[in-house]
């Protein structure tokens, strides 16, 4: 492990650059910083979700996801470094399948909502989709671990399914989008 910060501010970023994990410096608004910054934002959104009451079969995998996202942020912070593996993507798929098996087939679009935890989960899902887009933007410029992209893609699917489950747990139903509705 690298050195620990004993002083939080360094003043090295005051000119619009930041240090990467390999010691190099890059623009604070560069594609790499946008990618790992949005993964960090996603991790925080999941932290907000975990602050709400929910069953342990939902919270336990989300804590593991937080650890994986921290690893992914580190991977993105160091050019050429790879941490996310096929095993982590497969694990997400298994968790996704387990939770999806408890839900009825989806026949309509659903609106984000259904309770505080469900809505927070949907918010985390949208941040996950943005993180995926940011990592794809980085991948157009530099080599990116394909498993990192697959992980974010599966994670957004998992967050969608968990949002559906949480809506049922919190209120018993999901909010369905109604295409033909009358505005009042």
C-alpha positions, 0 to 999 in steps of 0.5 A: 500500500502507498503512503498515507495522507497525514495532511489532507491538502497539498496545494498541488492541484491549485493549477487545475491538475491532479496526481494519478496513482502512478505519480503522473499528473493530468488535468482535473477535467480529463477523461480519466479523472471524469471516469474514476470521479464518477465511479467514486460518486457512484460509490457514494450514491450506494453509500446513501442507499445503504444508510436506509433500512433494507434486508440483509440479502440486499445490503450485503452484496451492495457492501461488496459492490462498494469494495469493488467500486473502490478497486475500480476507481483505483484501477482507473486512477493508474493507467494500465492497472487492472483489478476487475476480473471476469470473476467479479462480473460473474458474481454480479450476474449470479446476484442479479439472477438471484434477485430477479428470480423473485420478481414478476416479468417486467411488462411495462416501463417503471418510473424511479420511485416506489419508496425512499430506498427504491428511489435512491437505488434508481438514482444510484443506477443512473449514476452507474450508467453515467460512470459507464459512459465516462469509462467508455469515453476514456476507452476511446482515448486509452486502453481500458480493462474490458471487465471494468466496462462489463462490471459497470454494465451488470451493476446498473442492471443489478441496481435496476432489479434491486430498485424493483425489489425495494419498491415491493418491500417498501410499498408493495408495488412499482410505479408504472409508466403510463403512456396514455394518461390525462394530465390534470 
